[in-house]
Amino acid sequence: MSSPETAPEAARGPLLVERCGRVVTLTLNRPHRRNAMSTVMLDQLARTLSQLTNPDGTAPGALVLTGAGGTFSSGADTREPDWRDLSRRAVRRAHFRTVFSALHAAPFPVVAAVEGYALGGGLELALACDLVVAGEGALFGLPELEVGAVPGGGAVHSLLRRAGRGVAARMLLIPGERVRADELARLGAVERTVPDGGALAEARALAASVAAGDPALLEAGVRLLRDSGHLDRSAALGVENGYWWQAASAANRELPPPSRSPSESPSLPS
C-alpha cells in the first residue's frame, strides 16, 4: 500500500505551483487524503508563501489557493503516525501559524477556490484568504471537538466576525454539523458561489481582474482590509489614514506632508 506522500495521486508533491500571467495558483495536492494537511505539505506551503512574498519584483498580482481532486481540504492529517504526540502536534501547529501569518502579510490579494469539503484547518485556511469563491454545494465545518482538539488557527474568530455567533456555535459545538457554501454566502462568509465544479475558474478570473490593478494600491488595499476589520472605529480610521497617505505617496501625487503621524487618527469635526 502506498504511503501518504508517495501515493500515485501525489506523485508531483503535496503542493503544486502554477503561474499564469500575474496570477499564481497553489494547489493542495493530496487528493487520496482529501487534501488533509500533513507536516510536509504545511512546511512546503509556508516556504512557498514566503518565497512569493519576497520583495524581489516577482510577487504575483494575486494568489489563488485551491485543492486537487474536487475538495479543498479536510483539515490537519490526523492519520500521521505521531498525531497523538503533543510535541509533534505543536510543531504542526507552528507550521499552521506560519502559513496564516504569511497569508496575512502577503502584499497581494488571496482568493480561495473551494469545492467539496473545507473542514477544520481547511476552513481556517479558506477564511484566512481575502476572498472565498465556492461551489454552491461545498461543505464547511469544524470537527475538531470530535477528534480531541479545539480550533487553533482563527476559525472561530473569523466566523464570529464574518458570519455571526450562531453559525460559529453550530459549526463548533454540534457533532457532524456542516454548513453549505450558499448559506455562508448569504451570511457574508463566502463572497461568491458558483455551480459545483466552477470555483477554480471563477477564482482565477476574479484574481486576474483584481491583479490588473496598480500593485502599490492593491497592497495598500489588502493591508487596510486585513489590519482594520477587528478594530473599533477610531482605531480603524487611524489605520485607514496611514494607508491613504501610503497609497497617495506610491501614486506620486503632489500632496503636502501630513501634519500628524500616518498612524494617528485624523481629527473629526465636532
C-alpha positions in Angstrom: 0.0 0.0 0.0 1.4 3.4 -0.9 2.4 5.8 1.9 0.5 9.1 2.1 3.2 11.2 0.4 4.1 8.6 -2.3 0.6 7.7 -3.4 0.1 8.0 -7.2 -2.2 11.0 -6.9 0.5 13.0 -5.1 3.4 11.9 -7.3 4.1 15.6 -8.1 4.3 16.6 -4.5 1.9 17.8 -1.9 1.7 21.3 -3.3 1.5 22.4 -6.9 2.5 25.9 -8.1 1.3 27.3 -11.3 1.8 30.9 -12.7 -0.4 32.4 -15.4 0.4 36.0 -16.1 0.1 37.9 -12.8 -1.9 35.1 -11.0 -0.2 32.2 -9.1 -2.3 29.2 -8.2 -1.3 27.0 -5.3 -3.0 23.6 -5.2 -3.1 21.3 -2.2 -2.3 18.0 -3.8 -3.1 15.0 -1.6 -6.5 14.1 -3.1 -6.2 10.5 -1.8 -6.5 12.0 1.7 -9.0 14.8 0.7 -6.0 17.2 0.9 -5.5 16.6 4.6 -2.6 18.8 5.6 0.5 16.8 6.6 3.6 18.3 8.2 5.3 18.1 4.8 2.5 19.9 3.0 2.4 22.7 5.6 6.1 23.1 5.5 6.1 23.4 1.7 3.1 25.8 1.8 4.8 28.0 4.3 8.1 28.1 2.3 6.3 28.8 -1.0 4.3 31.7 0.5 7.5 33.1 1.9 9.1 33.0 -1.5 6.1 34.6 -3.2 6.0 37.5 -0.7 9.7 38.3 -1.1 10.0 41.9 -2.3 12.2 40.9 -5.3 9.9 42.0 -8.1 8.5 38.5 -8.8 5.5 38.7 -6.4 2.2 37.8 -8.2 -0.6 40.3 -8.6 -3.0 37.9 -6.9 -2.9 34.3 -5.5 -5.5 31.5 -5.8 -5.5 28.8 -3.2 -7.3 25.6 -4.1 -7.3 21.8 -3.6 -6.9 18.9 -6.1 -9.5 16.2 -6.7 -12.7 18.1 -6.1 -12.2 19.0 -2.5 -10.4 21.9 -0.8 -9.1 20.4 2.4 -10.4 18.1 5.2 -8.0 19.8 7.7 -5.0 18.5 9.5 -3.9 15.0 8.8 -4.9 13.0 11.9 -3.5 9.8 10.4 0.1 10.9 10.6 1.9 8.4 12.8 2.7 10.8 15.6 -0.7 12.6 15.6 -1.1 11.9 19.4 2.3 13.1 20.3 1.9 16.6 21.8 5.3 17.9 20.9 4.8 16.9 17.2 1.3 18.4 17.2 2.9 21.6 18.5 5.3 21.5 15.5 2.4 21.1 13.1 0.6 24.0 14.8 3.6 26.2 14.4 3.6 25.4 10.7 -0.1 26.3 10.5 0.5 29.6 12.2 3.4 30.4 9.9 1.1 29.8 6.9 -1.6 32.1 8.4 0.9 34.8 9.2 2.3 34.6 5.6 -1.2 34.9 4.2 -1.8 38.0 6.4 1.5 39.6 5.4 1.1 38.9 1.6 1.3 42.1 -0.4 -1.4 40.9 -2.8 -5.0 39.6 -2.6 -5.5 35.9 -1.9 -8.6 34.1 -3.3 -9.7 30.7 -2.0 -11.4 28.4 -4.6 -13.4 25.8 -2.5 -15.1 22.7 -3.7 -16.1 19.6 -1.7 -15.0 20.0 1.9 -13.3 22.7 3.8 -13.1 21.3 7.3 -11.1 22.2 10.4 -7.8 23.6 9.3 -9.1 23.6 5.8 -11.9 26.0 6.8 -9.3 28.1 8.7 -7.1 28.2 5.6 -10.1 29.3 3.4 -11.2 32.0 5.8 -7.6 33.3 6.1 -7.9 34.4 2.4 -9.3 37.8 1.4 -12.0 36.4 -0.9 -13.7 33.0 -0.9 -15.2 31.6 -4.1 -17.0 28.3 -3.6 -19.1 25.7 -5.4 -22.6 26.2 -4.1 -22.7 22.7 -2.5 -19.3 22.9 -0.8 -19.4 22.0 2.9 -17.7 23.9 5.7 -17.3 22.6 9.2 -15.2 22.5 12.4 -14.9 18.8 13.5 -12.0 19.5 16.0 -14.0 18.6 19.1 -14.9 15.3 17.5 -11.2 14.3 17.2 -10.0 15.5 20.6 -8.9 19.1 19.8 -10.2 22.6 19.5 -9.7 25.0 16.6 -6.3 26.7 16.8 -6.0 28.7 13.6 -8.5 31.5 14.0 -11.6 29.8 12.5 -13.9 30.8 15.4 -12.8 34.4 15.4 -13.2 34.6 11.6 -16.7 33.0 11.7 -17.8 35.3 14.5 -16.7 38.3 12.5 -17.9 37.2 9.1 -21.0 35.1 9.7 -22.1 35.6 13.3 -22.2 33.8 16.6 -25.0 31.4 15.6 -23.1 29.8 12.8 -19.8 29.7 14.7 -21.6 27.9 17.6 -23.3 25.4 15.3 -20.1 24.5 13.5 -18.0 24.3 16.7 -20.4 22.5 19.1 -22.8 20.3 17.1 -21.2 17.0 16.1 -21.3 16.4 12.4 -22.6 19.9 11.6 -21.7 21.1 8.1 -22.8 24.3 6.5 -23.2 24.7 2.8 -21.5 27.5 0.8 -24.7 29.1 -0.3 -25.8 29.6 3.3 -22.4 31.1 4.2 -22.6 33.3 1.2 -26.0 34.7 2.5 -24.3 35.4 5.8 -21.2 37.1 4.2 -18.5 34.5 5.0 -18.3 33.4 1.3 -18.0 36.2 -1.3 -19.2 34.3 -4.4 -20.8 31.0 -5.1 -20.9 29.2 -8.5 -22.2 25.9 -9.7 -20.2 23.0 -8.3 -17.0 22.4 -10.2 -16.7 26.0 -11.3 -14.9 27.5 -8.3 -11.4 27.4 -9.6 -12.2 29.0 -13.0 -14.2 31.7 -11.2 -11.5 32.4 -8.7 -8.8 32.6 -11.3 -10.9 35.1 -13.4 -11.6 37.1 -10.2 -7.9 37.1 -9.3 -6.9 38.2 -12.8 -9.3 41.0 -12.7 -8.0 42.1 -9.3 -4.4 41.7 -10.3 -4.8 44.1 -13.2 -4.8 47.0 -10.7 -1.9 49.1 -9.6 0.3 46.8 -7.3 1.1 49.5 -4.8 -2.6 50.4 -4.4 -3.6 46.7 -4.2 -1.1 46.2 -1.4 -2.4 49.2 0.5 -6.0 48.0 -0.1 -5.4 44.4 1.2 -3.4 45.6 4.2 -6.2 48.1 5.1 -8.7 45.3 4.8 -6.7 42.9 7.0 -5.5 45.4 9.6 -8.7 47.3 10.3 -11.5 44.7 10.4 -11.1 43.9 14.1 -10.6 47.5 15.3 -13.1 50.0 16.7 -14.0 53.0 14.5 -11.4 55.4 16.0 -8.5 53.0 15.6 -9.7 51.9 12.2 -9.8 55.5 11.0 -6.2 55.8 12.1 -5.1 52.8 10.1 -7.1 54.0 7.1 -5.4 57.4 7.3 -2.0 55.8 7.3 -2.7 53.7 4.2 -4.3 56.6 2.5 -1.0 58.5 2.8 1.0 55.5 1.7 -1.2 55.0 -1.4 -1.0 58.7 -2.3 2.8 58.6 -2.0 3.1 55.5 -4.1 0.9 57.1 -6.8 3.3 60.0 -6.8 0.6 62.5 -6.1 1.6 66.1 -5.2 0.2 66.3 -1.7 1.5 68.2 1.3 3.0 66.1 4.0 0.6 65.0 6.8 0.5 67.2 9.9 0.5 64.1 12.1 1.9 60.6 12.1 0.2 58.4 9.4 -0.8 56.0 12.1 -2.7 58.6 14.1 -6.4 59.0 13.7 -7.4 62.2 11.9 -9.3 64.9 13.8 -13.0 64.7 13.0 -15.3 67.8 13.0 -17.5 68.1 16.1 
